[in-house]
Amino acid sequence: MTMKILELCLSPDYGGLELHMRDFSRWLSGKPDVELFLCLQENSRIQKDLLDLKAPSLNFSHKAGKFPWQKASQLKYFIKQNKIEVVHVHWKFDLPLVALVKQLSRRKFRFVHTRQMNMPGKKRDPYHRFIYGKMDCFIAITRYLEKQALENLPLSADKIRQVYYGVEIPGNVTSERTESLKQELDIKGDFTVGLLGRLSEYKGQHLLIEAIGRLKHENIFVNAWIVGATFEPDYKAYLQNLVERKQLQKQIYFMDFYPNPIELMSCFDAVVLTTKNETFGLVLIEAMHAGVVVIGSDEGGVPEIIDHEKTGLLFKSWDSEALASAIRKLYKDSEFRQTLAAAGREKALRQFNLEQQFQKFYKAIKG
């Protein structure tokens, strides 16, 4: 029997959340027992990326906001007309829209939310009680987030599921392709580091610049590539000025969003995640799949991915000196680095396999 599922994400951005929604939608579209529908923001990157699926779609010109009655009316009609059974919401700002539709709609549907962002405070006021009271299933992408949901949300434990992200096992990352790409992008140096993610102060790219500056004073020369779309232009200008002040122009380079991150990661000796409190850290498991050693901060969900000194290294969050120490350790001990990389890849293959994780998401969504 075919299940009709609406994947809904009105986010205009294009980070890990949106990429997960895109990839899961593609996976659902290939299932013979699923009829896929989409609700997206017009002209967003994700909307353009999913055009080729030719799935019936409802597109809005901008995000929904709190209790958008007009959009709710349109979405209610779309759900009724297509007899949709599950509405799967990815972006937290879309939750009021779907909760309102469920309140107004006579058609019963399952309201599911996959949560990728931290929830540091209590959300038990009447507004949040209304939203989460309409929800049938809350999927947390880490145990850390599951714990936050149990502590902070007006949801019973039986409505909360924990499912990790997964990454597709790369088939095109070969040593020949890696060497060719390194030449093409001029990635070179005795020790190279990649930091991939949108340019935002919360992502902490400045920590890597400060760490490389510290190491330079020890005559340890590390080259780094900071890769990602610019979400905060002032912060990018700050990063560029920081590079100039520390005279690191020949060691630190900026690169825009790269469409095949695992392929790019294979060019580096290490991949770093400097976010202050990352909910998960998709780039880490991508790098692990690519066979590259990883370094991440010790907050959020990152310690669930990296077993310190076994599958990678953790450093004290928001501490550039601690980050420099982790990089130094890998720089000086290539055998240790290779051991960590091999163990990290084995864990990624075992625990963060895309097909296995999508099956778990699907099972949670169906209920």
VOVEX-958731 format. One record per residue (C-alpha): residue number from 1; x negated, y, z; residue in three letters. Coordinates in pm, whole numbers, always signed. Each point is the difference from the previous one (the first is absolute). Layout:
# VOVEX-958731
+-----+--------+--------+--------+-----+
|   k |     c1 |     c2 |     c3 |   r |
+-----+--------+--------+--------+-----+
| NUM |      X |      Y |      Z | ALA |
...
+-----+--------+--------+--------+-----+
***
This chain:
# VOVEX-958731
+-----+--------+--------+--------+-----+
|   k |     c1 |     c2 |     c3 |   r |
+-----+--------+--------+--------+-----+
|   1 |     +0 |     +0 |     +0 | MET |
|   2 |   -138 |   +342 |    -99 | THR |
|   3 |    -61 |   +260 |   +270 | MET |
|   4 |    +38 |   +368 |    -92 | LYS |
|   5 |   -274 |   +205 |   +168 | ILE |
|   6 |    -46 |   +378 |    -16 | LEU |
|   7 |   -356 |   +121 |    +62 | GLU |
|   8 |    +22 |   +362 |   +118 | LEU |
|   9 |   -287 |   +249 |    +34 | CYS |
|  10 |    +40 |   +374 |    -64 | LEU |
|  11 |   -358 |    +80 |    +95 | SER |
|  12 |   -186 |   +226 |   -248 | PRO |
|  13 |   -338 |   -128 |   +121 | ASP |
|  14 |   -211 |   -290 |   -125 | TYR |
|  15 |   -180 |   -162 |   +291 | GLY |
|  16 |     +9 |   -343 |   +160 | GLY |
|  17 |   +370 |    +19 |    +84 | LEU |
|  18 |   +101 |    +82 |   -356 | GLU |
|  19 |   -239 |   -253 |   -154 | LEU |
|  20 |   +146 |   -273 |   +222 | HIS |
|  21 |   +353 |    +94 |   -106 | MET |
|  22 |   -108 |     +0 |   -366 | ARG |
|  23 |   -169 |   -339 |    +20 | ASP |
|  24 |   +278 |   -163 |   +201 | PHE |
|  25 |   +258 |   +130 |   -248 | SER |
|  26 |   -199 |   -154 |   -285 | ARG |
|  27 |    -18 |   -328 |   +189 | TRP |
|  28 |   +376 |     +0 |    +65 | LEU |
|  29 |    +71 |    +73 |   -367 | SER |
|  30 |   -169 |   -327 |    -92 | GLY |
|  31 |   +214 |   -212 |   +231 | LYS |
|  32 |   +283 |   -184 |   -178 | PRO |
|  33 |   +222 |    +18 |   +309 | ASP |
|  34 |    -27 |   +381 |    +34 | VAL |
|  35 |   +167 |   +283 |   -190 | GLU |
|  36 |   -208 |   +311 |    +67 | LEU |
|  37 |   +128 |   +358 |    +28 | PHE |
|  38 |   -204 |   +315 |    +71 | LEU |
|  39 |    +60 |   +336 |   +168 | CYS |
|  40 |   -291 |   +241 |    -52 | LEU |
|  41 |    -94 |   +365 |    -27 | GLN |
|  42 |     +6 |   +127 |   -358 | GLU |
|  43 |   -340 |    +50 |   -165 | ASN |
|  44 |   -186 |   -140 |   +298 | SER |
|  45 |   -305 |   -215 |    -70 | ARG |
|  46 |   +175 |   -309 |   +126 | ILE |
|  47 |   +309 |    +64 |   -214 | GLN |
|  48 |   -216 |    +24 |   -312 | LYS |
|  49 |   -190 |   -314 |    +98 | ASP |
|  50 |   +318 |   -206 |    +25 | LEU |
|  51 |   +171 |   +115 |   -319 | LEU |
|  52 |   -117 |   -310 |   -184 | ASP |
|  53 |   +208 |   -223 |   +230 | LEU |
|  54 |   +313 |   +149 |   -156 | LYS |
|  55 |   +183 |    -59 |   +326 | ALA |
|  56 |   +331 |   +185 |    +51 | PRO |
|  57 |   -100 |   +316 |   +188 | SER |
|  58 |   +138 |   +292 |   +195 | LEU |
|  59 |   -245 |   +290 |     -5 | ASN |
|  60 |    +13 |   +319 |   +208 | PHE |
|  61 |   -177 |   +328 |    -75 | SER |
|  62 |   -148 |    +34 |   +349 | HIS |
|  63 |    -12 |   -169 |   +340 | LYS |
|  64 |   +317 |    -56 |   +196 | ALA |
|  65 |    -57 |   +175 |   +334 | GLY |
|  66 |   +231 |    -35 |   +300 | LYS |
|  67 |   +353 |   -119 |    -81 | PHE |
|  68 |    +18 |   +105 |   -367 | PRO |
|  69 |   +371 |    -40 |    -72 | TRP |
|  70 |    -18 |    +42 |   -378 | GLN |
|  71 |   -277 |   -256 |    -42 | LYS |
|  72 |   +177 |   -232 |   +240 | ALA |
|  73 |   +313 |    +16 |   -214 | SER |
|  74 |   -199 |    -85 |   -314 | GLN |
|  75 |   -188 |   -284 |   +170 | LEU |
|  76 |   +322 |   -138 |   +150 | LYS |
|  77 |   +157 |    -17 |   -346 | TYR |
|  78 |   -314 |   -159 |   -150 | PHE |
|  79 |     +0 |   -271 |   +268 | ILE |
|  80 |   +371 |    -67 |    -45 | LYS |
|  81 |    -14 |     +1 |   -381 | GLN |
|  82 |   -292 |   -248 |    -10 | ASN |
|  83 |   +116 |   -213 |   +297 | LYS |
|  84 |   -337 |    +41 |   +168 | ILE |
|  85 |    -60 |   -229 |   +297 | GLU |
|  86 |   -331 |   +130 |   +141 | VAL |
|  87 |   -139 |   +355 |    +18 | VAL |
|  88 |   -372 |    -10 |    +79 | HIS |
|  89 |   -138 |   +338 |   +114 | VAL |
|  90 |   -374 |    +73 |     +7 | HIS |
|  91 |    -34 |   +372 |    +86 | TRP |
|  92 |   +117 |   +105 |   +347 | LYS |
|  93 |   +151 |   +324 |   -133 | PHE |
|  94 |   +252 |   -204 |   -201 | ASP |
|  95 |   +143 |   -172 |   +307 | LEU |
|  96 |   +268 |   +266 |    +78 | PRO |
|  97 |   +129 |    -26 |   -358 | LEU |
|  98 |    +51 |   -376 |    +17 | VAL |
|  99 |   +139 |     +9 |   +355 | ALA |
| 100 |   +255 |   +257 |   -113 | LEU |
| 101 |    +95 |   -210 |   -302 | VAL |
| 102 |    +47 |   -307 |   +218 | LYS |
| 103 |   +226 |   +204 |   +229 | GLN |
| 104 |   +212 |   +121 |   -291 | LEU |
| 105 |     +2 |   -311 |   -217 | SER |
| 106 |   +265 |   -269 |    +12 | ARG |
| 107 |   -237 |   -233 |   -183 | ARG |
| 108 |   -212 |   -194 |   +244 | LYS |
| 109 |   -372 |    -11 |    -78 | PHE |
| 110 |   -312 |    -93 |   +193 | ARG |
| 111 |   -209 |   +306 |    +99 | PHE |
| 112 |   -372 |    -88 |    +24 | VAL |
| 113 |   -294 |   +230 |    +70 | HIS |
| 114 |   -368 |    -83 |    -41 | THR |
| 115 |   -198 |   +228 |   +228 | ARG |
| 116 |   -357 |    +96 |    -90 | GLN |
| 117 |    -54 |   +304 |   +222 | MET |
| 118 |    -63 |    +31 |   +374 | ASN |
| 119 |   +279 |    +85 |   +246 | MET |
| 120 |   -176 |   +160 |   +298 | PRO |
| 121 |   +309 |   +127 |   +187 | GLY |
| 122 |   +338 |   -115 |   +125 | LYS |
| 123 |   +282 |    +21 |   -253 | LYS |
| 124 |   +307 |    -76 |   +207 | ARG |
| 125 |   +195 |   +327 |    -37 | ASP |
| 126 |   +349 |     -4 |   -162 | PRO |
| 127 |   -143 |    +83 |   -346 | TYR |
| 128 |   -238 |   -297 |     -2 | HIS |
| 129 |   +253 |   -227 |   +168 | ARG |
| 130 |   +234 |    +66 |   -290 | PHE |
| 131 |   -268 |    -78 |   -263 | ILE |
| 132 |   -141 |   -312 |   +161 | TYR |
| 133 |   +344 |   -113 |   +109 | GLY |
| 134 |    +84 |    -46 |   -369 | LYS |
| 135 |   -321 |   -196 |    -71 | MET |
| 136 |     +8 |   -379 |    -37 | ASP |
| 137 |   -373 |    -71 |    -24 | CYS |
| 138 |   -317 |   +195 |    +82 | PHE |
| 139 |   -323 |   -139 |   -150 | ILE |
| 140 |   -321 |   +110 |   +174 | ALA |
| 141 |   -320 |    -47 |   -200 | ILE |
| 142 |   -219 |    -57 |   +308 | THR |
| 143 |    +39 |   -139 |   +352 | ARG |
| 144 |   -102 |   +346 |   +125 | TYR |
| 145 |   +298 |   +151 |   -184 | LEU |
| 146 |   +229 |   -280 |   +117 | GLU |
| 147 |    -93 |    +86 |   +360 | LYS |
| 148 |    +73 |   +369 |    -64 | GLN |
| 149 |   +340 |    -89 |   -146 | ALA |
| 150 |    +93 |   -212 |   +302 | LEU |
| 151 |   -106 |   +278 |   +238 | GLU |
| 152 |   +132 |   +306 |   -184 | ASN |
| 153 |   +297 |    -89 |   -220 | LEU |
| 154 |   +363 |    -79 |    +89 | PRO |
| 155 |    -30 |   -342 |   -166 | LEU |
| 156 |    +37 |   -345 |   +150 | SER |
| 157 |   -296 |   -237 |    -39 | ALA |
| 158 |   +198 |   -234 |   -227 | ASP |
| 159 |    +19 |   +274 |   -266 | LYS |
| 160 |   -378 |    +55 |    -12 | ILE |
| 161 |   -232 |   -206 |   -222 | ARG |
| 162 |   -377 |    +26 |    -39 | GLN |
| 163 |   -149 |    -61 |   -346 | VAL |
| 164 |   -347 |   +107 |   -114 | TYR |
| 165 |    -73 |   +154 |   -336 | TYR |
| 166 |   -166 |   -222 |   -257 | GLY |
| 167 |   -236 |    +62 |   -289 | VAL |
| 168 |    -11 |   -178 |   -331 | GLU |
| 169 |   -313 |   -210 |    -37 | ILE |
| 170 |   -208 |   +183 |   -263 | PRO |
| 171 |    -77 |   -198 |   -313 | GLY |
| 172 |   -194 |   +260 |   -196 | ASN |
| 173 |   -266 |    +93 |   +256 | VAL |
| 174 |   -314 |   -161 |   -137 | THR |
| 175 |   -363 |    +89 |    +61 | SER |
| 176 |    -30 |   +102 |   -366 | GLU |
| 177 |   +301 |   +231 |    +23 | ARG |
| 178 |   -128 |   +148 |   +327 | THR |
| 179 |   -342 |    +81 |   -147 | GLU |
| 180 |   +161 |   +151 |   -308 | SER |
| 181 |   +230 |   +217 |   +212 | LEU |
| 182 |   -287 |   +116 |   +221 | LYS |
| 183 |   -184 |   +122 |   -308 | GLN |
| 184 |   +315 |   +157 |   -143 | GLU |
| 185 |    +76 |   +191 |   +321 | LEU |
| 186 |   -368 |    +58 |    +92 | ASP |
| 187 |    +35 |   -176 |   +336 | ILE |
| 188 |   -353 |    -55 |   +125 | LYS |
| 189 |   -217 |    +15 |   +310 | GLY |
| 190 |   -172 |   -226 |   +253 | ASP |
| 191 |   +326 |    -21 |   +196 | PHE |
| 192 |   +338 |   +115 |   -127 | THR |
| 193 |   +327 |    +55 |   +185 | VAL |
| 194 |   +352 |    +52 |   -130 | GLY |
| 195 |   +285 |   +175 |   +178 | LEU |
| 196 |   +331 |    -32 |   -184 | LEU |
| 197 |   +318 |   +185 |    +95 | GLY |
| 198 |   +180 |   +327 |    -59 | ARG |
| 199 |   -194 |   +307 |   +110 | LEU |
| 200 |   +165 |   +104 |   +325 | SER |
| 201 |   -143 |   +110 |   +333 | GLU |
| 202 |   +175 |   -288 |   +177 | TYR |
| 203 |   -193 |   -241 |   -224 | LYS |
| 204 |   -323 |   +139 |   +147 | GLY |
| 205 |   -229 |    +15 |   -303 | GLN |
| 206 |   -207 |   +263 |   +183 | HIS |
| 207 |   -119 |   -269 |   +242 | LEU |
| 208 |   -180 |   -183 |   -279 | LEU |
| 209 |   -172 |   +319 |   -113 | ILE |
| 210 |   -111 |    +72 |   +357 | GLU |
| 211 |   -123 |   -360 |    +45 | ALA |
| 212 |   -205 |    +11 |   -320 | ILE |
| 213 |   -146 |   +331 |   +113 | GLY |
| 214 |   -107 |   -157 |   +329 | ARG |
| 215 |   -161 |   -294 |   -181 | LEU |
| 216 |   -187 |   +234 |   -234 | LYS |
| 217 |   -179 |   +148 |   +301 | HIS |
| 218 |   -126 |   -355 |    +73 | GLU |
| 219 |   -125 |    -34 |   -360 | ASN |
| 220 |   +282 |   -245 |    -73 | ILE |
| 221 |   +145 |   +106 |   -334 | PHE |
| 222 |   +352 |   -126 |    -69 | VAL |
| 223 |   +199 |    +98 |   -308 | ASN |
| 224 |   +378 |    +26 |    +35 | ALA |
| 225 |   +298 |    +40 |   -232 | TRP |
| 226 |   +315 |   +159 |   +142 | ILE |
| 227 |   +281 |   -119 |   -226 | VAL |
| 228 |   +362 |   +115 |     -2 | GLY |
| 229 |   +260 |   +252 |   -109 | ALA |
| 230 |     -9 |   +342 |   +165 | THR |
| 231 |   +299 |    +42 |   +231 | PHE |
| 232 |   -146 |   +290 |   +200 | GLU |
| 233 |   -200 |   +236 |   -227 | PRO |
| 234 |   -131 |   +202 |   +296 | ASP |
| 235 |   -136 |   -316 |   +157 | TYR |
| 236 |   -176 |   -100 |   -321 | LYS |
| 237 |   -160 |   +345 |    -15 | ALA |
| 238 |   -111 |    -51 |   +361 | TYR |
| 239 |   -154 |   -337 |    -88 | LEU |
| 240 |   -187 |   +148 |   -297 | GLN |
| 241 |   -131 |   +284 |   +215 | ASN |
| 242 |   -108 |   -250 |   +265 | LEU |
| 243 |   -196 |   -195 |   -261 | VAL |
| 244 |   -176 |   +321 |   -108 | GLU |
| 245 |    -75 |   +112 |   +357 | ARG |
| 246 |   -160 |   -334 |    +78 | LYS |
| 247 |   -179 |     -2 |   -338 | GLN |
| 248 |   +147 |   -336 |    -99 | LEU |
| 249 |    +90 |    +86 |   -361 | GLN |
| 250 |   -226 |   -280 |   -127 | LYS |
| 251 |   +151 |   -256 |   +238 | GLN |
| 252 |   +374 |    +66 |    +12 | ILE |
| 253 |   +229 |     +6 |   -302 | TYR |
| 254 |   +374 |    +58 |    -47 | PHE |
| 255 |   +215 |   -206 |   -234 | MET |
| 256 |   +373 |    +29 |    -77 | ASP |
| 257 |   +251 |   -282 |    +51 | PHE |
| 258 |   -127 |   -323 |   -159 | TYR |
| 259 |   +271 |   -237 |   -134 | PRO |
| 260 |   -184 |   -327 |    +68 | ASN |
| 261 |   -140 |    +37 |   +354 | PRO |
| 262 |   -129 |   -357 |    +46 | ILE |
| 263 |   -203 |    +30 |   -318 | GLU |
| 264 |   -152 |   +327 |   +125 | LEU |
| 265 |    -65 |   -134 |   +351 | MET |
| 266 |   -213 |   -280 |   -141 | SER |
| 267 |   -253 |   +268 |   -100 | CYS |
| 268 |    -76 |    +97 |   +360 | PHE |
| 269 |   -206 |   -160 |   +276 | ASP |
| 270 |   +268 |    +90 |   +255 | ALA |
| 271 |   +350 |   +148 |    +11 | VAL |
| 272 |    +95 |   +230 |   +287 | VAL |
| 273 |   +337 |   +104 |   +140 | LEU |
| 274 |    -23 |   +310 |   +220 | THR |
| 275 |   +368 |    +73 |    +72 | THR |
| 276 |    +57 |   +108 |   +359 | LYS |
| 277 |   +274 |   -256 |    +66 | ASN |
| 278 |    +76 |   -210 |   -309 | GLU |
| 279 |   +316 |   -208 |    +20 | THR |
| 280 |   -149 |   -275 |   -213 | PHE |
| 281 |   -277 |    +79 |   -248 | GLY |
| 282 |    +78 |   -156 |   -337 | LEU |
| 283 |   -336 |   +111 |   -138 | VAL |
| 284 |   -174 |   -220 |   +255 | LEU |
| 285 |   +160 |   -322 |   -117 | ILE |
| 286 |    -54 |   +104 |   -362 | GLU |
| 287 |   -371 |    +41 |    +73 | ALA |
| 288 |     -8 |   -330 |   +188 | MET |
| 289 |   +156 |   -175 |   -300 | HIS |
| 290 |   -272 |   +160 |   -215 | ALA |
| 291 |   -267 |   -152 |   +227 | GLY |
| 292 |   -115 |   +337 |   +137 | VAL |
| 293 |    -71 |    +60 |   +369 | VAL |
| 294 |   +239 |   +239 |   +176 | VAL |
| 295 |    -23 |   +259 |   +280 | ILE |
| 296 |   +311 |   +142 |   +168 | GLY |
| 297 |    +99 |   +198 |   +308 | SER |
| 298 |   +110 |   -186 |   +310 | ASP |
| 299 |   +352 |   +147 |    +19 | GLU |
| 300 |   +339 |    -98 |   -142 | GLY |
| 301 |    +32 |   -321 |   -197 | GLY |
| 302 |   -359 |    -10 |   -125 | VAL |
| 303 |   -125 |   -232 |   +280 | PRO |
| 304 |   +257 |   -256 |   -127 | GLU |
| 305 |   -188 |     -5 |   -331 | ILE |
| 306 |   -361 |    +36 |   +114 | ILE |
| 307 |   -139 |   -237 |   +262 | ASP |
| 308 |   -294 |   +205 |   +125 | HIS |
| 309 |   -337 |   -143 |   -106 | GLU |
| 310 |   +176 |   -303 |   -151 | LYS |
| 311 |   +194 |   +124 |   -304 | THR |
| 312 |   -118 |   +364 |     +4 | GLY |
| 313 |    -89 |   +280 |   +240 | LEU |
| 314 |   +218 |   +226 |   +215 | LEU |
| 315 |   -108 |   +345 |   +118 | PHE |
| 316 |   +148 |   +234 |   +258 | LYS |
| 317 |   +275 |   +200 |   -168 | SER |
| 318 |    -83 |   +359 |    -97 | TRP |
| 319 |   -366 |    -44 |   +103 | ASP |
| 320 |   -248 |    +67 |   -281 | SER |
| 321 |   -294 |   -112 |   +213 | GLU |
| 322 |   +164 |   -340 |    +51 | ALA |
| 323 |    +68 |    -20 |   -374 | LEU |
| 324 |   -364 |    +82 |    -75 | ALA |
| 325 |   -106 |   -279 |   +236 | SER |
| 326 |   +220 |   -253 |   -184 | ALA |
| 327 |   -136 |   +105 |   -340 | ILE |
| 328 |   -357 |    -12 |   +134 | ARG |
| 329 |    +52 |   -357 |   +121 | LYS |
| 330 |   +109 |   -117 |   -345 | LEU |
| 331 |   -268 |   +203 |   -175 | TYR |
| 332 |   -277 |   -163 |   +202 | LYS |
| 333 |   +127 |   -359 |     -5 | ASP |
| 334 |   +104 |   -122 |   -346 | SER |
| 335 |    +40 |   -360 |   +121 | GLU |
| 336 |   +244 |   +109 |   +272 | PHE |
| 337 |   +186 |   +209 |   -257 | ARG |
| 338 |    +39 |   -296 |   -235 | GLN |
| 339 |   +116 |   -226 |   +284 | THR |
| 340 |   +271 |   +247 |    +99 | LEU |
| 341 |   +109 |    +47 |   -362 | ALA |
| 342 |    +35 |   -376 |    -56 | ALA |
| 343 |   +199 |    -46 |   +322 | ALA |
| 344 |   +218 |   +299 |    -88 | GLY |
| 345 |    +81 |   -142 |   -342 | ARG |
| 346 |    +91 |   -336 |   +152 | GLU |
| 347 |   +239 |   +171 |   +245 | LYS |
| 348 |   +157 |   +209 |   -276 | ALA |
| 349 |    +63 |   -309 |   -213 | LEU |
| 350 |   +153 |   -184 |   +296 | ARG |
| 351 |   +205 |   +271 |   +168 | GLN |
| 352 |    +66 |   +278 |   -254 | PHE |
| 353 |    +94 |   -186 |   -318 | ASN |
| 354 |   +249 |   +207 |   -202 | LEU |
| 355 |   +230 |   -282 |   -114 | GLU |
| 356 |    +27 |   -147 |   +350 | GLN |
| 357 |    +72 |   +339 |   +158 | GLN |
| 358 |   +260 |    +97 |   -262 | PHE |
| 359 |   +179 |   -328 |    +68 | GLN |
| 360 |    +13 |    +97 |   +368 | LYS |
| 361 |   +134 |   +348 |    -83 | PHE |
| 362 |   +266 |   -159 |   -223 | TYR |
| 363 |   +105 |   -242 |   +272 | LYS |
| 364 |    +33 |   +286 |   +252 | ALA |
| 365 |   +199 |   +212 |   -246 | ILE |
| 366 |   +248 |   -277 |    -78 | LYS |
| 367 |    +56 |    -68 |   +369 | GLY |
+-----+--------+--------+--------+-----+
***
